């Protein structure tokens, strides 16, 4: 039982490159989330998926796309990376008891 | 829209008690959660309040007043390992998105 896994752990991109961040969960919960975390800004929601087959925009969706491939997997795609997307990206899933969210270890992305 | 306010930093002494406040403005309210995050790590769940009152989990307690749109996290018998950032988070409706505050950095002095 790994909880939430994210790949890759680190990534460096050049401006304009594309990439997909992968997230998988084995806790059989319906909801999955993508957040970005920048210094002093807390966690900001990019996209979320309340159930398989549905996705909704969060606070900062511009420049990103998501795919809820199945109940386990929720991917985040950057089509044309920009330096402003340099951040730490966390995938999370829930709702467990008491609305708990479980977070993956994060992906540290640098866009040059 | 939704917004949450919490202090950016709090300092306390080892062994003491500290309270971290959170006020929120949301179009709906389902529950208030608290998360802890150590440097370089991922956030981990601490507590959840859906109803008014105090929830206690070991050294940590969380309080909610829905009428005041206010909650707090209380940490007792502070230990050096409690040095971390603490986030409050609000869910407006069941199974809806969860919005986080900007976090409170807790510094603990020996």
Contacts between the chains, C-beta under 8 A, distances in Angstrom:
chain1	res1	chain2	res2	distance
A	30	B	95	7.3
A	31	B	95	6.3
A	33	B	97	7.5
A	33	B	98	7.2
A	35	B	100	7.5
A	40	B	8	7.7
A	40	B	102	6.8
A	41	B	102	6.2
A	42	B	87	6.2
A	42	B	100	5.1
A	42	B	101	5.8
A	42	B	102	3.8
A	42	B	103	4.7
A	43	B	43	6.9
A	43	B	87	6.6
A	43	B	89	7.9
A	43	B	100	4.1
A	43	B	103	7.9
A	44	B	100	7.5
A	45	B	97	5.6
A	45	B	98	7.2
A	45	B	99	6.4
A	45	B	100	7.6
A	48	B	97	5.0
A	50	B	95	4.9
A	50	B	96	7.4
A	51	B	95	7.9
A	56	B	97	6.9
A	58	B	97	5.7
A	59	B	99	7.1
A	90	B	42	6.2
A	90	B	43	7.2
A	92	B	43	7.9
A	94	B	98	7.7
A	95	B	95	6.9
A	98	B	31	8.0
A	98	B	33	7.8
A	98	B	45	7.9
A	98	B	47	7.7
A	98	B	48	3.8
A	99	B	30	7.6
A	99	B	31	5.2
A	99	B	33	6.1
A	99	B	48	5.2
A	99	B	50	7.6
A	99	B	91	6.1
A	99	B	98	7.8
A	100	B	33	7.4
A	100	B	45	4.4
A	100	B	48	6.8
A	101	B	33	7.6
A	101	B	35	7.8
A	101	B	43	7.8
A	101	B	45	6.5
A	101	B	89	7.9
A	101	B	98	6.5
A	102	B	45	7.4
A	103	B	42	4.0
A	103	B	43	5.1
A	103	B	44	7.2
A	104	B	42	6.5
A	105	B	41	8.0
A	105	B	42	5.6
A	106	B	42	5.7
